[in-house]
Structure formats: structure tokens, C-alpha cells
């Protein structure tokens, strides 16, 4: 139930400013209907998360339920790009909110069944939550969305909220800070041709259980099938983070299209969208095996610029050839060969690619 939110930046930046918001750009990540330390008229609040890569100002927007409870936000209330803002019923609800909507009229978050709806002045409903109990976890405990990806076009379900556990003024909640489980939020991914290859750069806003990014490439720009993708490298994730993280990877061979496979610590994964560059720089290249260290199998990847005879062999530390993996003519393209070392002893091994005008040796480690 987790998705990566992706904004592609190749040669220019796309922004939602000027185009207006659509349903799902914002999502209600938390609401406090029944505070305990403060009364309802002082301590109620709701928190919004901005899924886009541009800040959104709510001035002129309408905050309402499905009844007559409604107000128009009169002042500037900015929800930062890939960040959160809190709207509260007072200026001091136990923390400093982004906006105090009590200045605009009367809007309350009912302790009984109710709705919270946010309307764009032109484009209509952007997000909502319908709930049957305003304090399902008890007085003084806010409801936090368990995963900011749990919404359909901005509409969240009460079943996807969990009890807040952080304390902010004696009550439980995490106003101005994402609570619950935060997925990997990919906010940019660029591919730029530079001297000698292609530089990939990407940024995340938030991460949870992010084990690694697997970098994949293809030598065509459209109608790409799964068999066209080749894994060329890996970059470790930051695990858990609520702050922006920047990543980069240099592909010295170059290709036409790239994507990221984000892998969780539990093995789950998501693909990014594809970025495409011009001026691909195809050449013969031997790549690092993966996994490394390994037990007992690993994959060795390489690419061939044009049709030629190819030799791929494995050697031990004494320089003895212990396995011949490839020894034949191959067409231009990307290749992956499985090396099973089930019958070999633990230790370092070398694999060597030899072909016309190119020889390269790399090291791998078998641990049993």
C-alpha cells in the first residue's frame, strides 16, 4: 500500500503553481477532535501533507464538513512542498500551528461522526476524511494516518488512522511532524549527459525502512519491456528519515532510459517513473556483481558494444581458472550471467571479461 511520489526533472522543473491543485495533492494526515489538556475550543487541529514539489497556499480555500460548518481561509496558509502544515482552532493549541482558522469564523471538528473537507476555490474538493468517531482512540489522542500513501485522490479512510503515541503538551499527537509510517517520498529524479557518461541525481523527502536503490537502465526510450532493463548498480538508502536526502550515481557507459527500484528492508519494492536522456554512450563494460558478498550465487553483468567474441572466466587467488561462464561470440547488448559457487570454498574470487580491445578484472567475495 505504499507508493513512491515522483516528480521528474530532466531539463526543466515542473511545478503545479499556476495550474491549480487536483484531488490528492493534499492529504489529511492527522486530526485532533477531542483534546484533553485543552478544551475543544482551544486544542482542536488538523494536519495536511503536500504531495507535490511546490508549496501550496490555502488562502481563499474553504474548510468545511458536509453540513453547514464552513469557513473560507482569509490569510496566507502555506503547506510546504513535500511537507506538512497544521490548521488549528486557536493560536496556541499546545504548539505553534501554521494557521489559526478561528479568525475566519466557526469551524469545529466534531467529537462524534463528522467530515473534514478542504475545497480549492476553483477546482473543488482536494482532500477529505469521513469518520464515525472524532476520538476513536480516547480523549487527548489524535488520529494519525498510518501511511501517507493511503488515500484515493485525497480521500482517506478512518480505518487507516492509528493512535498517536508522541506527547506534545500532555496530549498525544505529532502536529507539524509526520507520524505513523512514512513511505519513501521521491521528489526529484534527473538524468544528465556529462563527459564520459550520464549523471543520475535524485532526492527523497522522507524515508521509512529504505534499504537501497537499485539503478536500472535500458537502451531504448519508449515501449520498454521488462526484459530491456539491466541493473547497473546499487546505492544504500538512509533507512528511516523525515528530512530530505540527496543521492547520485554516475553511469560511465551511458544509456537512453533510467529508472530506480526502491527496495525496503523487508524486501518490498517500488519502481520510479522513467527518465530519458539523449546522447547515449554505449560501450563494452564489465559491471560489479550483485550481491557481493554472496552465498552461494551471484549475478555478473556486462554489456557489449557490438558483435564480438566474449570470454568471461572466474579465477581463485592463485590465478587458477575455476569456472568459464562465457566463451562464445555474442551480439551487442546487456548480459547477466549467474555464478553458482556452491562447490567452492569461502574467500575472494576474481572474474575477468576479455574481448577485442577490452579486458577488465573485478573482485567478489564468497562467504559461507
C-alpha positions as CSV (number, residue, x, y, z in Angstrom):
1,X,0.0,0.0,0.0
2,X,3.0,2.2,-0.4
3,X,3.9,4.3,-3.3
4,X,6.6,6.5,-4.2
5,X,5.6,10.0,-5.3
6,X,7.8,11.0,-8.2
7,X,8.4,14.4,-9.8
8,X,10.6,14.0,-12.9
9,X,13.1,16.8,-13.6
10,X,15.1,16.2,-16.7
11,X,15.9,19.6,-18.4
12,X,13.4,21.7,-16.6
13,X,11.4,21.9,-13.4
14,X,7.7,21.2,-13.5
15,X,5.6,23.0,-10.8
16,X,1.9,22.8,-10.0
17,X,1.9,26.6,-9.3
18,X,-0.3,28.3,-11.9
19,X,-2.0,25.0,-12.9
20,X,-4.2,24.7,-9.8
21,X,-4.4,21.8,-7.4
22,X,-6.1,18.5,-8.1
23,X,-7.6,15.9,-5.7
24,X,-4.8,14.1,-3.9
25,X,-2.2,17.0,-3.9
26,X,-3.0,17.3,-0.2
27,X,-4.0,14.6,2.3
28,X,-5.2,14.9,5.9
29,X,-2.5,13.1,7.9
30,X,-3.7,13.8,11.4
31,X,-6.7,15.3,13.3
32,X,-7.3,16.1,16.9
33,X,-11.1,16.3,17.6
34,X,-11.1,15.9,21.4
35,X,-8.1,17.3,23.2
36,X,-7.8,16.6,26.9
37,X,-5.3,19.2,28.3
38,X,-7.1,22.0,26.4
39,X,-10.7,22.3,25.6
40,X,-12.1,21.7,22.2
41,X,-12.3,25.5,21.5
42,X,-8.6,25.8,22.1
43,X,-6.9,22.5,21.2
44,X,-8.5,21.1,18.0
45,X,-6.3,20.8,14.9
46,X,-5.8,19.1,11.6
47,X,-2.6,18.4,9.7
48,X,-2.1,18.4,5.9
49,X,0.6,16.8,3.8
50,X,1.6,18.3,0.5
51,X,2.4,15.5,-2.1
52,X,3.6,18.0,-4.7
53,X,7.0,19.5,-5.3
54,X,5.7,23.1,-5.0
55,X,4.3,24.9,-1.9
56,X,0.6,25.4,-1.8
57,X,-1.1,28.5,-0.3
58,X,-4.5,27.8,1.1
59,X,-5.6,31.4,1.2
60,X,-9.1,31.5,-0.3
61,X,-9.7,27.8,0.2
62,X,-12.8,26.5,2.1
63,X,-12.6,24.3,5.2
64,X,-15.9,22.6,5.9
65,X,-17.9,19.5,6.7
66,X,-20.9,18.2,4.7
67,X,-23.3,20.2,6.8
68,X,-23.3,24.0,7.4
69,X,-20.0,24.1,9.3
70,X,-17.8,26.1,6.9
71,X,-15.3,28.9,6.6
72,X,-13.0,30.5,4.0
73,X,-9.3,30.8,4.9
74,X,-8.6,34.5,4.7
75,X,-4.9,34.7,5.3
76,X,-1.8,33.1,3.8
77,X,-1.5,29.4,4.9
78,X,1.4,27.7,3.1
79,X,1.8,24.0,3.0
80,X,5.4,23.4,2.0
81,X,6.4,21.2,-0.8
82,X,6.6,17.6,0.4
83,X,5.9,18.9,3.9
84,X,3.1,19.4,6.4
85,X,1.1,22.3,7.9
86,X,-1.3,22.4,10.8
87,X,-4.5,24.3,10.9
88,X,-5.8,24.9,14.5
89,X,-8.8,26.3,16.2
90,X,-6.6,28.7,18.2
91,X,-3.1,30.3,18.0
92,X,-1.8,28.2,20.9
93,X,-3.3,24.7,20.8
94,X,-0.4,23.3,22.8
95,X,2.1,24.0,19.9
96,X,2.6,26.7,17.3
97,X,0.3,26.0,14.3
98,X,0.8,27.1,10.7
99,X,-2.6,28.8,10.7
100,X,-5.3,29.8,13.3
101,X,-8.6,29.4,11.5
102,X,-10.6,30.8,14.3
103,X,-10.1,34.2,12.8
104,X,-12.2,33.2,9.8
105,X,-15.3,32.0,11.5
106,X,-16.6,29.0,13.3
107,X,-15.3,25.5,12.2
108,X,-15.2,22.7,14.7
109,X,-14.0,19.1,14.4
110,X,-16.8,17.1,16.0
111,X,-16.2,14.5,18.7
112,X,-18.9,12.5,17.0
113,X,-19.4,11.4,13.4
114,X,-18.3,14.2,11.1
115,X,-16.3,15.1,8.0
116,X,-13.3,17.3,7.3
117,X,-13.2,18.6,3.7
118,X,-10.9,21.1,2.0
119,X,-12.0,22.8,-1.2
120,X,-10.0,24.6,-3.8
121,X,-11.8,27.8,-4.8
122,X,-11.9,26.7,-8.5
123,X,-11.1,23.0,-8.7
124,X,-13.3,21.8,-5.9
125,X,-12.6,19.1,-3.3
126,X,-8.9,18.3,-2.8
127,X,-9.0,16.1,0.3
128,X,-11.4,14.8,2.9
129,X,-11.8,12.3,5.8
130,X,-15.2,10.9,6.8
131,X,-15.2,9.5,10.3
132,X,-17.7,7.9,12.7
133,X,-16.0,8.8,15.9
134,X,-14.0,12.0,16.5
135,X,-11.9,10.5,19.3
136,X,-11.7,6.8,18.4
137,X,-8.6,6.3,20.5
138,X,-9.8,8.2,23.5
139,X,-9.7,11.8,24.7
140,X,-6.4,13.6,24.2
141,X,-5.1,11.2,21.5
142,X,-5.0,12.3,17.9
143,X,-5.7,10.1,14.9
144,X,-2.7,9.7,12.6
145,X,-2.7,8.4,9.1
146,X,-0.7,5.2,9.1
147,X,0.8,5.8,5.7
148,X,0.6,9.0,3.6
149,X,0.1,6.9,0.5
150,X,-3.2,5.5,2.0
151,X,-5.6,7.7,0.1
152,X,-7.5,7.7,-3.1
153,X,-7.5,11.2,-4.8
154,X,-7.0,12.7,-1.3
155,X,-9.9,10.8,0.3
156,X,-8.7,8.9,3.4
157,X,-10.5,6.2,5.4
158,X,-10.8,6.2,9.1
159,X,-9.6,2.6,9.2
160,X,-6.2,3.8,8.0
161,X,-5.7,6.0,11.1
162,X,-3.8,4.9,14.2
163,X,-3.5,6.3,17.7
164,X,-0.8,8.9,18.1
165,X,2.0,8.0,20.6
166,X,4.1,11.1,20.8
167,X,3.4,13.6,23.5
168,X,3.3,17.3,22.6
169,X,1.7,19.0,25.6
170,X,0.5,16.2,27.7
171,X,-1.8,15.0,24.9
172,X,-0.7,12.5,22.3
173,X,-0.1,13.7,18.8
174,X,2.6,14.8,16.3
175,X,1.4,18.2,15.0
176,X,3.8,19.7,12.4
177,X,5.6,16.3,12.1
178,X,4.6,13.3,10.2
179,X,3.5,10.5,12.4
180,X,2.7,6.9,11.7
181,X,4.6,5.2,8.8
182,X,6.1,7.5,6.2
183,X,6.8,5.9,2.8
184,X,9.8,6.8,0.6
185,X,8.8,10.1,-1.0
186,X,10.9,10.6,-4.1
187,X,10.7,14.3,-5.0
188,X,13.1,14.5,-8.0
189,X,15.0,12.3,-10.4
190,X,17.2,13.6,-13.1
191,X,19.5,12.1,-15.8
192,X,22.0,14.5,-17.3
193,X,24.6,13.7,-20.0
194,X,28.1,14.7,-18.9
195,X,31.6,14.0,-20.2
196,X,32.1,10.2,-20.2
197,X,28.6,9.1,-19.2
198,X,25.3,10.0,-17.5
199,X,24.9,11.5,-14.0
200,X,21.8,10.5,-12.1
201,X,20.6,12.6,-9.2
202,X,17.6,12.0,-7.0
203,X,16.2,13.4,-3.8
204,X,13.8,11.9,-1.2
205,X,11.7,14.0,1.2
206,X,11.0,11.1,3.7
207,X,12.1,7.5,4.1
208,X,11.0,4.5,6.1
209,X,12.7,1.2,6.0
210,X,14.6,2.2,2.8
211,X,17.2,-0.4,2.3
212,X,18.6,0.6,-1.1
213,X,18.0,1.9,-4.6
214,X,18.7,-0.4,-7.5
215,X,19.7,1.6,-10.6
216,X,18.4,0.2,-13.9
217,X,18.8,1.3,-17.4
218,X,17.5,0.5,-20.9
219,X,18.9,1.4,-24.3
220,X,15.5,2.5,-25.8
221,X,13.3,5.4,-24.9
222,X,9.8,4.0,-25.5
223,X,7.8,0.8,-25.4
224,X,10.3,-0.6,-22.9
225,X,9.6,-4.1,-21.7
226,X,10.9,-5.7,-18.5
227,X,13.5,-7.7,-20.4
228,X,15.0,-4.5,-21.7
229,X,16.0,-3.3,-18.2
230,X,19.5,-4.0,-16.8
231,X,20.6,-3.4,-13.2
232,X,23.9,-1.4,-13.2
233,X,24.4,-0.5,-9.6
234,X,23.1,-0.1,-6.1
235,X,23.0,2.9,-3.7
236,X,22.2,2.4,0.0
237,X,19.2,4.1,1.4
238,X,19.0,6.0,4.7
239,X,16.7,3.6,6.4
240,X,14.3,6.0,8.3
241,X,14.3,9.7,7.7
242,X,12.0,12.7,7.9
243,X,14.4,15.1,6.3
244,X,15.4,15.5,2.6
245,X,18.2,13.1,1.4
246,X,20.2,13.5,-1.8
247,X,21.6,10.7,-3.9
248,X,23.7,10.4,-7.1
249,X,25.1,7.7,-9.4
250,X,27.4,8.0,-12.4
251,X,27.0,5.7,-15.3
252,X,30.2,5.8,-17.3
253,X,28.7,3.8,-20.1
254,X,25.5,5.8,-20.6
255,X,22.1,4.7,-21.9
256,X,18.9,6.2,-23.1
257,X,16.5,5.5,-20.2
258,X,16.8,5.0,-16.5
259,X,14.6,4.1,-13.5
260,X,15.1,3.4,-9.8
261,X,13.9,0.3,-7.9
262,X,13.5,1.3,-4.3
263,X,13.8,-1.7,-2.0
264,X,12.5,-1.9,1.6
265,X,14.3,-3.8,4.4
266,X,11.5,-6.4,4.2
267,X,12.1,-7.0,0.5
268,X,9.2,-5.0,-0.8
269,X,9.9,-2.6,-3.7
270,X,8.6,0.1,-5.9
271,X,9.7,1.4,-9.3
272,X,10.1,5.1,-10.1
273,X,9.0,6.5,-13.3
274,X,11.5,6.5,-16.2
275,X,13.8,9.4,-17.1
276,X,15.1,9.6,-20.6
277,X,18.3,11.3,-21.9
278,X,19.7,11.9,-25.3
279,X,23.3,11.1,-26.5
280,X,23.7,7.6,-25.1
281,X,27.3,6.4,-24.8
282,X,27.2,2.7,-25.3
283,X,30.4,0.8,-24.9
284,X,31.8,-2.5,-23.7
285,X,31.8,-2.7,-19.9
286,X,32.1,-5.2,-17.1
287,X,29.9,-4.3,-14.0
288,X,30.1,-5.2,-10.3
289,X,28.5,-8.5,-9.4
290,X,25.4,-8.5,-7.1
291,X,25.0,-9.4,-4.4
292,X,28.5,-9.0,-3.1
293,X,29.5,-10.7,-0.7
294,X,27.3,-13.6,-1.8
295,X,26.3,-17.2,-0.9
296,X,26.2,-19.3,-2.9
297,X,25.1,-17.4,-6.1
298,X,25.7,-14.0,-7.6
299,X,24.9,-12.3,-10.9
300,X,27.7,-10.9,-13.1
301,X,26.6,-8.2,-15.5
302,X,28.3,-6.8,-18.6
303,X,27.5,-5.1,-21.9
304,X,28.9,-5.5,-25.3
305,X,29.1,-2.5,-27.8
306,X,29.0,-4.6,-30.9
307,X,29.1,-8.3,-32.0
308,X,32.3,-9.9,-30.9
309,X,33.8,-13.0,-29.2
310,X,33.5,-12.8,-25.5
311,X,35.3,-14.7,-22.7
312,X,34.1,-14.4,-19.0
313,X,36.0,-16.5,-16.6
314,X,36.3,-16.9,-12.8
315,X,39.7,-17.3,-11.0
316,X,40.8,-18.1,-7.5
317,X,43.5,-16.2,-5.5
318,X,46.2,-18.4,-7.1
319,X,45.2,-17.2,-10.5
320,X,43.7,-20.6,-11.5
321,X,40.7,-20.6,-13.8
322,X,38.0,-22.3,-11.7
323,X,34.9,-21.6,-13.9
324,X,34.3,-20.5,-17.5
325,X,31.0,-18.7,-17.7
326,X,31.0,-17.4,-21.3
327,X,33.3,-18.4,-24.2
328,X,31.5,-17.5,-27.5
329,X,30.5,-14.8,-29.9
330,X,27.8,-12.5,-28.7
331,X,25.7,-9.7,-30.2
332,X,25.7,-6.1,-28.9
333,X,23.6,-5.8,-25.8
334,X,23.4,-6.2,-22.0
335,X,24.0,-9.6,-20.4
336,X,23.7,-11.1,-16.9
337,X,25.3,-14.4,-16.0
338,X,24.7,-16.4,-12.9
339,X,27.7,-17.8,-11.0
340,X,26.9,-20.5,-8.5
341,X,29.7,-21.2,-6.1
342,X,28.0,-23.9,-4.1
343,X,31.0,-26.2,-4.5
344,X,33.6,-23.6,-3.8
345,X,35.3,-22.6,-0.6
346,X,34.7,-19.2,1.1
347,X,37.1,-16.5,0.0
348,X,37.9,-13.9,-2.7
349,X,37.5,-14.7,-6.3
350,X,38.1,-12.7,-9.5
351,X,36.1,-12.6,-12.7
352,X,37.5,-11.3,-16.0
353,X,35.9,-10.2,-19.2
354,X,38.0,-10.4,-22.3
355,X,37.0,-9.3,-25.8
356,X,38.5,-7.5,-28.7
357,X,40.2,-4.3,-27.4
358,X,38.8,-4.7,-23.8
359,X,39.9,-6.6,-20.7
360,X,38.7,-6.0,-17.2
361,X,39.0,-8.0,-13.9
362,X,36.9,-7.4,-10.8
363,X,36.8,-9.0,-7.3
364,X,34.0,-10.7,-5.4
365,X,33.7,-12.3,-2.0
366,X,32.1,-15.7,-1.3
367,X,31.0,-16.1,2.4
368,X,29.5,-19.4,3.6
